[in-house]
Amino acid sequence: MPKLNANLSMLFTEYDFLDRFEAAAKAGFRGVEYLFPYAFDAAEIAERLKTNNLEQVLFNLPAGDWEAGDRGIACHPDRVEEFRAGVDIAIEYAKVLGCGQCNALAGIVPEGVSQEQARQTFVENLRYAAQRLKEAGITLLAEAINTRDIPGFFLNNTAQALTILDEVGSDNLFYQYDIYHMQIMEGDLAPTIEASLDRIAHIQLADNPGRHEPGTGEINYHFMFDFLDRIGYSGWIGCEYKPATTTEEGLDWLKTHNQI
């Protein structure tokens, strides 16, 4: 059975952020992820993890000014120093939180920057981050995101992601595969996951359309969970969906999909 963790940036949002840890534990989750921890004291988050017997599975490297529209800065040629300073901040948090994975968001290609410039910047930043995180015992991930939800996002399909991983050439860089995003961008989910399994260190889920919980859309999650078991995927799967109503009301999908 896949290991499911709750994405606290999208689930239990009816609670204040620090109270979401207890809500996730009460719902039966044993791990959590979220966009960013940086607005909170790391020791305070660590205490919530410990109190609720939760594992910190993942968070993103600093990604610029999210409220202003940034969706990552790793492909921005003019913000390399900001990106690299963020790597150090992420390492500090990850050590306190016992987090073994961090994701680097490529970001939206800035106006006036070519695809080749964005790619070169992204590759160099990933190479730097992969080495710095390796020294700290933390795995670096890179995620492809659909360009319908985030127009202009640089990294947006599996083939592109894998060629970039190859170009970076680090044994500490893996692919974060989001089922929802890749259903929109490329489909062919099961064969793509199986062919890329040795490069995938984390998976995220939501149904499509709507980005709601499994069972609300077109993706056959009964098949997907059985398939991931069958091919031997042993990592976490982050529940990164927008509840159709409230989080608690929508959790019956765990039972109907045989995940509890």
Secondary structure as the mmCIF struct_conf table of DSSP 4:
data_model
#
loop_
_struct_conf.conf_type_id
_struct_conf.id
_struct_conf.beg_label_comp_id
_struct_conf.beg_label_asym_id
_struct_conf.beg_label_seq_id
_struct_conf.end_label_comp_id
_struct_conf.end_label_asym_id
_struct_conf.end_label_seq_id
STRN STRN1 LYS A 3 ASN A 7
TURN_TY1_P TURN_TY1_P1 LEU A 8 MET A 10
BEND BEND1 LEU A 11 PHE A 12
TURN_TY1_P TURN_TY1_P2 THR A 13 GLU A 14
BEND BEND2 TYR A 15 TYR A 15
HELX_RH_3T_P HELX_RH_3T_P1 PHE A 17 ASP A 19
HELX_RH_AL_P HELX_RH_AL_P1 ARG A 20 LYS A 26
TURN_TY1_P TURN_TY1_P3 ALA A 27 GLY A 28
STRN STRN2 GLY A 31 GLU A 33
BEND BEND3 LEU A 35 LEU A 35
TURN_TY1_P TURN_TY1_P4 TYR A 38 ALA A 39
BEND BEND4 PHE A 40 PHE A 40
HELX_RH_AL_P HELX_RH_AL_P2 ALA A 42 THR A 51
TURN_TY1_P TURN_TY1_P5 ASN A 52 ASN A 53
STRN STRN3 GLU A 55 ASN A 60
HELX_LH_PP_P HELX_LH_PP_P1 LEU A 61 PRO A 62
BEND BEND5 GLY A 64 GLY A 64
TURN_TY1_P TURN_TY1_P6 TRP A 66 GLY A 69
STRN STRN4 GLY A 72 GLY A 72
TURN_TY1_P TURN_TY1_P7 ALA A 74 CYS A 75
HELX_RH_3T_P HELX_RH_3T_P2 PRO A 77 ARG A 79
HELX_RH_AL_P HELX_RH_AL_P3 VAL A 80 LEU A 97
TURN_TY1_P TURN_TY1_P8 GLY A 98 GLY A 98
STRN STRN5 GLN A 101 ALA A 104
STRN STRN6 ALA A 106 ALA A 106
STRN STRN7 ILE A 108 ILE A 108
HELX_LH_PP_P HELX_LH_PP_P2 VAL A 109 PRO A 110
TURN_TY1_P TURN_TY1_P9 GLU A 111 GLY A 112
HELX_RH_AL_P HELX_RH_AL_P4 GLN A 115 GLU A 135
TURN_TY1_P TURN_TY1_P10 ALA A 136 GLY A 137
STRN STRN8 THR A 139 GLU A 143
TURN_TY1_P TURN_TY1_P11 THR A 147 ASP A 149
BEND BEND6 ILE A 150 ILE A 150
TURN_TY1_P TURN_TY1_P12 PRO A 151 GLY A 152
STRN STRN9 PHE A 153 PHE A 153
BEND BEND7 PHE A 154 PHE A 154
BEND BEND8 ASN A 157 ASN A 157
HELX_RH_AL_P HELX_RH_AL_P5 THR A 158 VAL A 168
TURN_TY1_P TURN_TY1_P13 GLY A 169 GLY A 169
TURN_TY1_P TURN_TY1_P14 ASP A 171 ASN A 172
STRN STRN10 LEU A 173 ASP A 178
HELX_RH_AL_P HELX_RH_AL_P6 ILE A 179 MET A 185
TURN_TY1_P TURN_TY1_P15 GLU A 186 GLU A 186
HELX_RH_AL_P HELX_RH_AL_P7 LEU A 189 ALA A 195
TURN_TY1_P TURN_TY1_P16 SER A 196 SER A 196
HELX_RH_3T_P HELX_RH_3T_P3 LEU A 197 ARG A 199
STRN STRN11 ILE A 200 LEU A 205
TURN_TY1_P TURN_TY1_P17 ASN A 208 GLY A 210
BEND BEND9 ARG A 211 ARG A 211
BEND BEND10 GLU A 213 GLU A 213
TURN_TY1_P TURN_TY1_P18 PRO A 214 GLY A 215
BEND BEND11 THR A 216 GLU A 218
HELX_RH_AL_P HELX_RH_AL_P8 TYR A 221 ILE A 231
TURN_TY1_P TURN_TY1_P19 GLY A 232 GLY A 232
BEND BEND12 GLY A 235 GLY A 235
STRN STRN12 TRP A 236 CYS A 239
BEND BEND13 ALA A 244 THR A 245
TURN_TY1_P TURN_TY1_P20 THR A 247 ASP A 252
HELX_RH_AL_P HELX_RH_AL_P9 TRP A 253 THR A 256
TURN_TY1_P TURN_TY1_P21 HIS A 257 ASN A 258
#
